[in-house]
Amino acid sequence: MGFPTCLIGRQHHLSALATLGVAPEHGTFPAVVDCPLCQQNTLHLFDDPTTAGVWLHCNSCLAHGDIITFAASVWNTSLPAAINKFVDQQLITPAEKDNMAEDFIAGYERHQKAENFWLDAEAQIWNHSDDVIALRVRELGVQHEINAAGLIGVAYQEQVEELCQTMRRIPPKSIRAKGASIVFPYYDLPGRLSGVLLIQYGEDFTDKRHFVPITGYKRVTPEAGYFLLRTALNKPTETLKNTQFIVDDPLWALTMQCEMLRRGLSLLPLMASYTGRAANSSGRSWSAFLPSPRIFHGQSATPDLISRTCIARGYLAVMPRDHKPKRRLDTLAMSQLAALRSRAETWQTCLQRLFGGMNEIAALSFASRLTIPPDKLVPFLQRVDDRFAPGFTDRVMANIKITPVSRTARAGWRWLVKPRRDGWWTTNDQRVCSANIVINKIIQSDNGERTYSGIIYLNDDEIPFTESAHRIESMGLFEFAAAHAAPHKKLITFDKRWNKRAHLISIELNQPEFVGVSSHVGWDERASVFRFANYEIRANGTIAPTPQQTTKNKSAVFPEPVAVAPPAIRQFLTPSPENAFTWSVVAAITANLVDVILRRETTATAITGPAYAAALQIGAALGCDELRSTYLRRSESTQQVYLKTKELEWPLFVSNVFDDMSLGPIVPKCHNRAIITRLSPVAAAAAPSYSWQVITGRFDANADYAPLRYVLPAYIQRALKNRMRLALAGAQTTAAVLADMHSWLHETYNATFQLAYAENRLITADKADIALFQELRTAVQDGKLDVLPQARKADQPTNYLLRKKDHWWLNQKAIDRYFYNGKALPPNWLHIVDLLTANNVFVGDEAVRNLPGILVSSAWCDQYLLPNLDLAREIG
């Protein structure tokens, strides 16, 4: 239930008015033109914020209506016939007629019944039989002699009940048998009735007020409008400084206006608002009027008064109605209005003064009842936020209830354009831009980056463009187009007010093609492609360009796969220890990329000492970035690495600037991350027992690893074509990639690296026991652990191992303490015992002097833990 939406779109308003013989000089409203009915220059045109149409009202003949209803009056025809005529003129589409015409006609008929009610009430002002009402009307100053017609009316209870039934409202109960009510008409636009205020009086002259809104939804507080709104069109009064006044009591406004009529003067620009549960004068309808100083009066500062003043962009004045003005003008009414004007202030000043005398609870309750738009309320609350507890603004905005915008409102007419070959023009035929800028494609990546692609039509020339949305939106579409056309020796002129909004208008006008792309590099399971930053390799090995290059992962830009890499690659295809280290690092990086294709967990890699710097150069050639932790505390450094490496698309190198030992605690947490980390030797010895892999060996710090960039794409392409070969290999992925890469290089270049040496230098999880015993040998050599034939006494140091004839007893507590002293976590004994058991060298476990330990075969331990024996050896 509400005013029907205008069937004629904004772009056709001027054409529709021209068919009525109404031709405004400018296409902006409000405007005053000649009335086609009375031929007087008193027809006012208003922008209707409620129906997104145009409202017409003539001050002379009092004809009023929107374009269609006014046309029915001008053409002297019915409303359906007027709609059909606009359809024939193509100002209303047949679809709009079928969907909305029925509701439009029903709304018009309902409004006509309300107007008929008011006309009957107005005619009964002198023709009723209620003595109480007659006496009260006389007290208000309404007399037949002063020509007060049209100000108020009188209606009987039967008429009120019929109106409420039509409006689907509950009728008020009569407080006096067969008593009538005084009717005060309220308008939201001149001539358009928005509701009526009914005032009943008892025998003791006690009153009861009831407002019946004509428009509005049940779940939304309707717009009440204003009593005596027609006075806003009167000529301004210079004595009152051309100010309009809106008081809170219609009886007071009526009394002051009747005083002016008794003295033979014209009506004052004085109106009355309404505030109640049934409706509220919100102040939004003032946007249809010309700007003018308006003062809203109230006997006390209420949230509704302050909100109304803010929305209408006026001033407010708080003053009792019985105030005796000091300055005496021609009439008491003018004197009281002058006193109101002297007390006028902004809503910010009034609200700030109110908050100054309130505690936080009262201020929160008061502010929560405001209906001021958030873009105006929030800056004000932030200025006074220091008076209350922190977070006062957030609490207010969480509780506040903003009045919803009318459901029939359309997009603002002022941003509607008509694109032409020679530029953009408004519906009023004003040029906005000298070029027609068409955005015909939007490329959206999953990380939020967008790219706009389109054409600039300028002077029969077409200039294509493709640019990031961030740059176009920050500059504005017009400013970007002007800069883009300048190198082509073309000049684009435009209206700066439209610049920041132009890209939205172009998108709405042209409905561009939308393309969604992914910014992720590496394997994309959904699209079944392996994506580099500049191209994609499909599952069958074919190459396809990426739809959009994003600013993310610029280091993953690789040359397209070629059959043979540049000749410089052959320096890495000789059987030297340095090349074995190089290809081990390449295999570790590649394996982390291949693991995603095979749906396996990636494996973290540890590299110790200076070898990490050489590995970092290899990683940089293969598009890997580095995370350098700058935290001194191990807990902070560990937390940073853990959070930064949660979701990696490409392998990442990790190190700590100050100390390798700081990253020891990440070993058990990050075993399945695609990272290559610089760890201390002690931490690296325990890492394989937590499913890490360790790369050791000699390296070349001065080599140029750039040719390796040609190897990775070619191998990924080969792996996609033969992906089941690695999947069926069953071995650890890095070892399988290393062996497969060895054979592929030999097939392609007839030369390769030394595979056996590289495999010996790659310590995986199945060699964790060897890595541990190798580190224990170093501890024995350095004197950190002692090898004894029998246990020491309980009060002596416990850092010893026992060597028996058939087995060794490994002191787990002493070994754990050794790792703790090296700022590393102890080895994973469960995994170590499983490996020893698989090698048939685990004898059992035994506690010596309450020290836990395991028993391992002497033949196995002797080759690692006795440095002076000939059997002692290192891995490889």
N, C-alpha and C positions, 0 to 999 in steps of 0.2 A: 504494500500500500504506500503510494507516494506519487510525486509528480512524474508523469511519463517522460521517458527519454526522448529527446528530439530525433525525429526520423531523418532529418536532413543533416548531412555531415558538414563539418566546418568548412571544407573546401568549396561547398556549394551555397554558403549562406548569402554571399553578395549576389549571386545569380538568382537565388530565390527571392531576395528582396527586390531585385529589379523587376521581376514579374508582377510584383504588387504595386509598382510605381513608386517605390521607395529607393532613393538613390543617395546614400550618404556621400558627402564630399571626400571623406577619407574612410578607409576600411577599418578604422579602429573605433571601439565603443568605450564609454557611452557617447552618443551623438544625438543631435536634435535635427529633424528634417520636417518637411511638409507632410501633413497627414493626408492620405488619399481619400479619406471619408469626409473631413470637414474643411480641407484645404487650408488649415492653419499650420503655422510653423511651430507646432507644439508637440510633435510626435517624438518621444524619447526612445532611443534604442539602447538596450542594456545587454551585456554579456551575461548569460544565465549560468552561474556556477553549479546549479543543481542539475539541470538537464543537458548541459553542454550545448545549448542552443542560443537563440536571440529572443529577448522579451521586448515587446513593443507596448507603449502606453502613451496615450494622448491626453494632455492636460485639459484640452478644450472639450472634446466630445466624450472623454473618458473611455474610449475604445481601448481594448487591451487584449493581449494574447501572445502566444508564440507565433512563429511564421505561418504555421498551417492554420491555426484557429483564426488568426488575423486575416489570412487569405480567404477563409470561408466567409468572413464578414464583408470583405471588400468585393468578392465575386458573388455575394448573396447566394451561396450554395451550401450544401450540407458538408459535414466534415469528411465522410468517405469520398464524396465527389472531389473535394479539394485534394485529398491524398492521391486519387487516381490521376488528377491533372499534373501533379508534381512527378508522378511516375512516368507519365507520357513525356514530360520534359527532361527525363533522365536525371532528375535531381534526387530521386529516391529509387533505389533498386527494387525489383520485384521481390527479391529475397527478404529485404528489410521490411517491405510491406507485409509479406506473409507472416513474418516472425513477430513483428512489433505493432502493427496497425491496430490489432484487436485490443491490446493492452493500452495503447495510446487513446483510443476512443473511450474505453471504459474509464480511464483516469480523467479524461476531459468531462465526461458525464458526471462523475463524482464531484469534481470541482465545481461544475455548474450548479449542482444541488446545494453546495455550501454557499455559493454566491446568491442563489435565490433565497436561502435562509437569511442572509445578511440584508438583502433588499427588503424582505418582509419585515425584519426587525427594525430597519431604518424607517420604514413607512409607518410603523406603529409607535414611534416616539411620542407623537401627540394624539394617537388614537388607541389608547388602552384604558382599562378601567381599574388599574391598581393604584390606589391612593398612596400607599407607602412608597412605591417607586416614583410616583409623580412628585412627592414631597422631596425625595432624595435628589431627583434630577434638578429640581429648582435650587436646592442647596448647593449643588455643584456649579451653578451659574448658567445652565443650559436653558435658554429662553427662546420662544418662537420669534421674538422681535429681532434678535441679533443674527439671524440667518446661520444657525448652528447645525444645519442639515449635514448629514454625512459624518458627524463626529461619533455619535453613539446610537444605539437602538434599544428596543425593548422586545423581548420574546417570551412567549408563554411556555409552560412546562411541556405541553404536547409538542410544540415545535422543537424544543431542545431535545426531547427524546427521539424524535424523528431524525434530527441531525446526527445524534450519537449513534443511532442504528445504522445510518448510511456510512459513517466513518468507522464503524466497528469499535466504538468506544463505550465505556460504561457511563450511562447518564447520571448526573448528580441527583441526589435525593432532595426533594423540596423541603425547605425548613418552614414553609408557611402554606397552608392549604390554598390551592389555586393562585399561588403567588407567582408573579412574573420575575424576570431577571433582566438586569441591564447588560447589554451586549457591547463589548469593546472589540472592534475588528483589528486584527494584527496582520501585517503584510511583510513578506520578506523582500519583495520588489514592488515598486509602485503599481497598484492595480491588481496584484496577485495575492489573494487571500491565503494566509498560511495557518490561521487559527482564529478562534474567538474566545475572549475571556468573559465568562458569565459570572455576575455578582448578584447574589440573592440577599434580600434584607428581611429580617424578622420584624415582629411588631415593636420590639425594643430597638430597632435599627442596628442590631448586630448583623454583620455581613458574613457571607460564605462565598468563597471564590472557587471557580472551577474552570480550567482551561481545556478546550477541545481542539487538539491539533488536527489539521486537515491533511498534512503530509507527514511522512516518516514511517519507519519500520518499528515494530514492537521491540526489537532488541537494540535499537539505537534511539537515543533521546532526540526527538524531532526538533527542527528549527521552529521557534515560536514566532519569530519576526518582531515587528515593532508597531506599536500603536501610533497613529498620526504620521506614518512614514511619508505620506505625500508632501509634508512640509519640507522634506529634504530637497525638494525641487524648487522651493520658493527662492526668490531673490534674497541674497545674503543681507543681513542687517549690519550696517557699518557701526552702529552703536555698540554692538556685541562683538565687534572685530571679526565679522564673517564666520562666526563659530556656530556649529550645530550642537545641540544639547540632547542627551538621552538620559532621562531620569528613571528611577526604579518604580515609580508609582503612577499608574495611568490616571488616577483621580486627581493627583496634583497637577499633572500635565494638562488635563482637561480644564481644571479651574483656571490656570494661567492663560490658556488659549481663549476661554470665554471672557476673561477680563479684557483681552485685547479686542475681541469682537464688540463688546459693549462700548468701548471707546472709539469704535469705528476704525480701528487699525487692522492691518493684515496679520495673518497668523505668523507666529514666531517659528523659527527652525527648531522646534521642540517636539521630541518624541518620547515614548515610554517603552521600556523593555519589560521582559517577563522572565522570572526565574522560578522554577518549580519542578516537581517530579514528572509532570505530564509533558513538559516542553521547556526549552531554554533558548533565550536569545544569545546564540553563540557568537555572533559578530562576523560570520563568514560572508554574509550577503553584502557587506560594505565594499567588498572587492569589485563589485559591479559599478560603483559610483565613482565620480571624480574625487580626487584627493581633496580633503577639506579638514580643518581642525575640528575634531569632535571630542566632546567631554562627556564621559559616562558618570552619572551620579549614583551615589548610594549612601544610605544613612550609616552604613558601616562597611569596612573593607572586607569583602567575602571572596573566596576563591573564584566564584562565578564572575564577579565584577572585575577582578583583576585579569582573569582569562579572557573575558569579552573585550576588555580594553586593549590587551596585547594583540589579539587576533585582528581587531579592527584598526590597529595602529593609531589609537587615539590617546587621550589623557583621561584621568579619573579624578573625581572630586568627592570627598567624603564630607557631608554636611547634613545636619538635621533639617527637616522640612519647615519647622517652625522658627528657623533662624531669622533674626531681624537684621536686614542689611544696613550697613552704615551709610552707604552711598545711595542716594535717592535719585532714580531716573524718572522717565515719564510715567511709567506704571510700576506697580509693585512686582509684577511678573518679571519685567526687565531688570529691576533692581535685584531680585533674587537670582536671576541667571548671571548677572554681573558678579554677584558674590560667589557663585559657583565657579566662574571663570578665574577669579582671584585665588581660589583654593586648588586649582588644577595642578596636577603633578603627573610624572610618568609612572607607569606601573612598577618599574624597577625601584624608584625611590620609595614608593608606598610599601612594597613588599620588603625592602631592606629595613625600613623603619619598624614594620611589624615583627620581623625576625629578631630585631634588637631587643624587644620586650618579651620574648618567648623563651621557654626552655626547649630542649631538644625534642621532647615528646610532642609538645604542642606544635612546634615548627614542622616536625615530620608529618603530623596529622593534617596540618593546614596545607602543606606543599603537595601532599598526596592527592588532594582534591582539586588541584589545578588542572586545567585542560589546555595549557599553553603548549605549543609545538616543542618537541625536544630540542630542535636546533636553536631556539631562543631561551628555553628554560635552563638547559645544562650550563651554558656560559655564565648565566647569572648565579646559579647555585655554586659554581666553582669559585666565584668571587667572595661568597659569604661562607664557604665551607669551613674556614678556619674558626668560626664561632662555635662550631659543634664538634663532636667526636669525629675522628677520621672516617671517611667513607659515607658521609651524610648524603652526598649527591647520589651515590650508587643506591643507597637505601630508598631515597625518594623515587628514583627512576624505576626501581623494582616494584614499587607500590602504586605508581601513578597510573591513571586511566585516561588515555588520550581519546577524545571523541572521534569515532571513525568517520572517514570521509564518506560523503553520500555515495551510494552504490551505483547511481546512474551517471556519475561524473566520468567524463572522457579525458583523453590526454589534452594537455594544454594547447590551445589553438595557436599560440604564438610561435610554436616550433614546427608548424606544418609547412612543407615546401612542395613546389612542383618542379621536378627536374626537367630541363630542356637541353637541347643541343648546345645552346649558347650560355648555359649556366644554371644556377639554382635561383628560383623565384618564389616568393611567398604567395599565399593565397590572395594577398592584396596587390599582387603584381609589383612587388618591390624586389629588386635584385639582391640576392644574398652573396652570391659568388659568381665570378665571370667564367668559371669552368664547371663542367659537370663531372664530378668525381664519383666513380663507380667502384665499390668494393665488391668483387665477384667471387672471392674465395677467402675463407678463414681457415688457417691451419692451426690446430690446437694440439699441443703436446700434453702428456700426462703430468708434467711438472708445472703446469700453469702458463707456460710461455705460448704466445700466440703470434701469428704472422698474418698480416693483411696483404692480399694481392688484388690488384685491380687495374683500372685504366683511367687516365685523366683525359677527357675530351675538351679540347681547347682550340678554337678557331680552325675547325675541320682537321685538326691533328689529334693523334692518339698517342699518349705517352704512358706506357705500362710502368707499374711500380710493384715492388715486393719489399716490404719492410716490416720490422718487428712492431707488434701492437703497442709495446711500451713506448717506443719512440714517437709513434703517431699520436697516441693518447696524451703524452706529456707535452708535445708541441701543439697539438691540435691538428685536425685533418687539413684545414685550409692552409695553415702556416707550413705544414709539411709539403703539401702540393706545390705551394709557391716556391719553396726551396728546391724541390725536385724538378720543377720546370725551368728554373733559372739557367742551368747549364745548357738547356735546349733553346735558350734565347727567347723564352716565353714569359710573359708577365701575367700573374693572376692577382686580381683584386677581390677583396672579400670584406664582409662585415665581421669585425672582431667579436661581437657579442655571440655569434654563432660558432666560433672556432672550436671551443672545447666540446661542444655537443655534436659537431658535424659528423663524426665517425658513426655515432649512434643513428643519426638520421639516414646516412648512406646505407647502413646495414638494414634498417627497417624498409627503406625504399626498394632495395635491390635483391633482398633475400639471398645472400651469397651462399655458395656451396660450402659445406662444412666438412673438413677433413681432419680426422683424429689420428694422430701419430704418437709413437712412443719415443721418449727421450732417453730410454735406458740403453746401455751398451751391453754387449755380451749376448747370451742366448735368451731369446724370447720364446717361451713355451707356447704362448697363445698364438703367435703368428708363425711359429716354426721357422724362424730365421735367426742367424747369428749377426748381430748388428754392431758395426763399427760406427764411428761418429759421422762418416761421410758416405757409407754405402752398407748394403746388407748382403749376406750370403744365405741363400735359401737352402732348404734341407737337401735339395738335389744338387747343390753346388753352384747354381747359377748366381750371377751378380745382379743386384738391383740398387739404384740410387735411393737414398733416404728422402722422404718427402720434405723434410725440414731439418736443417742443421741447427741445433740448439747451442746455447752458450755453455751447456753442461758437458763435461767429459771431452773437452777440446783435445786433450792429450791422446785420445783414442782415435785420432785421424791416421789412417794407414793407407799406403798405396794398394791398389787393387792387385789381387793375386796374379803372379806371373809364373811361367813355367820354370824360368831360371833366374835366380837373384843376380845382382851385379857381381862382377868378378871379385870384388873385395870380400865376398863371403868365404872364399877359399882359404883365407888365413885362419879360419876357425875349423877347417876340415883336415887337420893333421893330428896324428895320435900323440898329442902332448898332454901333460897333466893340466895345464892351464885351459886348454880347450875342453877337456872333460868337465872341469868345473863350470865353464861357460854353458855347456849344453845341459848340465844338471840344473842350473838355475832356470834356463829356458824351459826345460821340461817341467819344473815345479810350477812356473807361472802358467804354462799351457795346460797342465793337468787341472789346475783350479778352474780354468775356463771350460775344459772338457767335462769335468765332473758334473757341471750343471746340465750339460746335454745328456749325460748318462743318468741323471737323477740320482747322483751320489752326493754324499757330504764332501765338502772341500776339506783340504788338509793344510794345517798351518805348518810353516817352515821356519826353522831356526838356523841362523848363520852367526858365527862368532868372530870377534876381532876385526882386523882389517879386511877380511874377506867380504864383509858386509858392504864396504864402500864399492868394491868391484861389482858385487851383485846389484847394488843400487844403480850403477851405470847401465847394466844389462836391463834392469827393470825400466829405467827411463826410456831406453830405446824401444821397449815393448809397451809403452803407454801407461806405465804404472806410476802412481803418485806416491808421496811419502808423508806419513804422519809423524812429526817430530814432537814428542812430548817434552814440555819444559817444566814439569813438576818435579820438585825435589823429593817429596814424600812418595813412598811406594804405593800407598793406598790411593792417592789422588791420580797418580800416573796410570795405575791399573784401571781405575774407574773410567778415566778418559778413553783409554784404548778400548775397553769393553763396550762403551756406548758408541764410539765412532765407527766401530767395525761390525755393528749388528747386521746391517744390510749393505753388502758390497756388491757392486756390479762388475768390478774389475779388481784384480789383485792389488794389494796395498802394502807398501813397505812401512815398517814401524820401527822407531828407535827412540831412545831417550837422549837428550842433549848432554846430560851430565854424567849418567852412570848406567852401564848396561844392567847392573844388578836390580835397578828399579823396576824392570819389567818381568822379573822372575815370577811374581804371583799370577800373571795372566796365563801361565801354561795350562792349568786345568780348565780355566774358563773359556779359552779361545781356541781349543784344539780343532774345531771345525770351521774356523774362519779362514778366508782366502788372504792370509797375511804372510809376509816374509819379515821376520823380526830379528833384530840384533840382540842376542842373549849372551849372558856371561857363560864361560865354559862349564861351570858347575850346573847352571840351570839348563843348558843345552844337553848335558848328560842325562838328566832326568826327564827331559821333554819327550823322547820317544815312548816312554812308558805311559804317557798320557795321549797317545795317538798322534804325536807330532812327527815330523821328519826333519833331519838335520843334514845339511850339506857342508862338507869339509873339503880341503884340498888346496892346492896351489892355484894362484890366479895371476892375471896380467892386469895391473892397474892402469897401464897406458894404452890399452887397446881401444880402437874405435868400433863400438858395437852398433853403429847405425845400420849396417847391412842386415842385421837381424830383423828389422822391421819388415823386410820382404819375406822372411821365412814364416812368421806367425800367420798371416792371412792365408798363405798357400797351404800350410799344414792344416789350418782349421777347415779350409775347403776340402782337403783330402779326407779329414776325419769325418766330415758330414757325409761324404759319399760312402765311406767305409766305417760308419760309426759302430756297427755290430762287431767289428774286429776287436776294438778295444773293450767292448762290453763283454765279449766272450772270453777275453784274455784271463779274467778272474784275478789277476794280480793287482797289487796296489797301483793306483792310476799313474802316479809319477813314474814308477818303474816301468809300467807298460808303455807310457808315452816315450820314455827315454829309449826303450828298445825299438819301438816303432819308428821313432825319429831317426835312429841310427840306420835302420834299413832303408828308409825313404831317402835320406841324404846320399847313401851309397848308390841307390838306383838313379838318382837325379844327377849327381855330380861325379859319380865313380870315385868318391873320396868321402871319408867320414872321420869321426872322433873315435877314441878308444873306449868301447862300451864297458869292458870289464873293469877298467879303472874307475869309470864314472859310477858304476853300480856299487863298487866297494866304498866309494866316498859318499854315497847316499845312504844314510842311516834312517830306516823307516821303523814303524812300530814293531815289526817282527824281528828287529835287531836291537830291541831295547835292552836286552840283557847284556849284549856285547858292549853297548855304550856305557852301561853302568859299571861293568868290570873294568873297562878301560879307564874310567874316572877313578875307580878305587885304586888302580895301579898308580895313578898320579898321586893320590893321597898317601899311599904307602911310601912312594919315593920321596915325597916332601916331608915325611915324618908326621903327618896329620893322623895317620892310623898305624898302629904297631901290629906286627905279626908275631904271635907268641905260641909256644907249645902247650901252655896250660893257662888257666884263668888266674888273674891277679886277685889279691885280697879285696874284700869289700870296701876298705877305706882307701884303696889306691885308684888311680885314674882308670876309667872304663873304656878308653878309646883304643881298643885292641880287637884283633881278629885271631881266631885259634886255628892252627894248622895241625891236623891229625894225620895219621897214616893213610886212612881211607877217605877222609872228607875234610872239608873246611867248615868251620862254624863262623858264619857272618853275623856280626853284632849289629842288629837292625837299629838299635838305639844310637850306637856310635856313628853309624852311617847317616842316620837322619840328622844327628847333630852336626855332622860335617857339612851337609847340604844347607842346614839352617845358618851355619856360620858363613857360608858363601852367599847368604841372602837369596836362597832358592828353596823351593819346596822339595821335600824328600821324594824319592821315586815311588811310583805306584807298585807296591809290593805284590798286589794281587796279579797284576799283569806280568811282573817279573817271574813270579813263581809258576805261572802258566807256561811261560816260555821255557823255563828250566825243566819243567816236567815234560814238555814236548820233546826236549833234547835228551831226555833220560839221564839228567845229571842232578836232579833234585832228590835228596835223600830223605829229608824230613825237616821238622822244626824242633827246636830245643831251647829251653831257658837256662842260662848259666848265671848263677848268682842273681836271680830275678831279672836278668837282662834277656829280652826276647831275641831270637836269632833263628836262622835257617841253616840247614846242613846241605852242602853242595859237594859234588864229587871232586876229589883232589886233582884228578887228571885235567878236569875242566878249569879249575881255579889256578893251577900252577902256571898255565900258559899265559895268564893275564896278571896275576898278583905277585909273581916272583920276578922282579926285574933283572936279577942276575943270572937267571937260567936261560939256556939257549932257546927254550920253548916260548919265552916271553915274546909277544909280537903285538903289533897294533892292527887295527882294522885295515884290510887291504894289503 
